[in-house]
Amino acid sequence: MLLKSDDIKRIEVDFDSGMIPPPFSHVFKLKISFERGFINTQFTIHYTDRDELTEEDIFAEGFTSEDDYNFFGEVPTAWEQPFKSLYAQTKWSNKRELDENGGVKVFAKDIHGKISRSIPINQEEWHMLGQEFIQAIYEVNKKEAPLTVRYRSISKETVDEYTLTVKFSVRKVIVEKNGQIKEWNWDDSRQLLSNIYLPDYDYEVASDSTPKKRGQYIDCGDGFWHKFGKGVNNLDESFDAISKIHEGFEKLNQL
């Protein structure tokens, strides 16, 4: 049963990572109710099948022994329309359950008490929105600070530095270029941000010092500068993410 998106009162998103091995394999559940002035939110994430790993195995992949997380609280209403809009444009599968590859299941309930349970065809969009909302939760609960990405372009004549501050809690992106601050459209920012995390970054040649020599550099949010052409490589030969990153930052001059 397809519910009218404007009438939806509650949405639940269940995600299962499927056949991905530990320590990456996990499940999460989001339960969100749209209240007046806030989104009432319950969130749990559980990392699965880790009994077969040692702590050293887990730490080596950048995880900890305490990655499971629970949250119950309020999230700003900036996220209400994105969920309702995605629900409205979603086409639904005839499958009743997820297969071994995992994915997203969605439960919705409207103001009249009608209920819909289904598996969306646009799995990636639901997973991405869920991940972004989880980052909003982490910000609200002070588990993580807003994401900050820095890009530095040094030529013989000029030094241009861009700082993107991504405030997931309120769906705002603040752009600072050479001291000038502007707000950037959230949806427009998503493409650049997704491209930033596509290449492979070699931390063995990264530096925590602000670069001074000619070239283009990026700090993806962890304080380490990576130089393009040395330690930043495209993983997919069919898609030049590095060029897209450069183009994305150059376009910020038009804001």
Secondary structure, 3 states (H helix, E strand, C coil): CCCCHHHEEEEEEEEECCCCCCCCCEEEEEEEEEECCEEEEEEEEEECCHHHCCHHHHHHCCCCCCCCEEEEEEECHHHHHHHHHHHHHCCECCCCCCCCCCEEEEEEEECCCCEEEECECCHHHHHHHHHHHHHHHHHHCCCCCCEEEEEEEECCCCEEEEEEEEEHHHCEEEEEECCEEEEECHHHHHHHHHHHCCCEECCCCCECCCCCCCEEEEECCCCCEEECCECEECCCCCCCHHHHHHHHHHHHHHC
